[in-house]
Amino acid sequence: MSAPARRSAALVALVVCLLLVVVGTVLTGSRPALEQGSAPTVVALASYLCLLAGALLLLLPLGHAADRLTGVVLLVAVAGLVGLDLAIDDGSPNIGGGGVRLLCLIAVIVMTARLVGAVTADRRR
């Protein structure tokens, strides 16, 4: 798979990840904390898998250095998000955890926007 094709596939994975984060947030906010069920957990797991797939696609050999940096940032973000979900599993409010989650999601959004620029530049060529 060529570098532009990997970038495009990674971009699709990241956009799906961000859409799943929005869906998971809506699901979590629409129910009381003690009656969440398994839907938010399943959606979060699917979003983390998409994020991991996007990061790994960017880390494959023969990629550009900028792609590898983006992949590393995304791997750190997915590790932070998964770590938070494992550490804070009781549904209680945690302002520090929420701040870390927000920073991880901002990193994903910034790296996705950066990847959009790279993919559009590839398509112009």
Helices and strands as residue ranges (DSSP letters): H 3-29, G 33-35, H 39-59, H 65-87, H 95-124
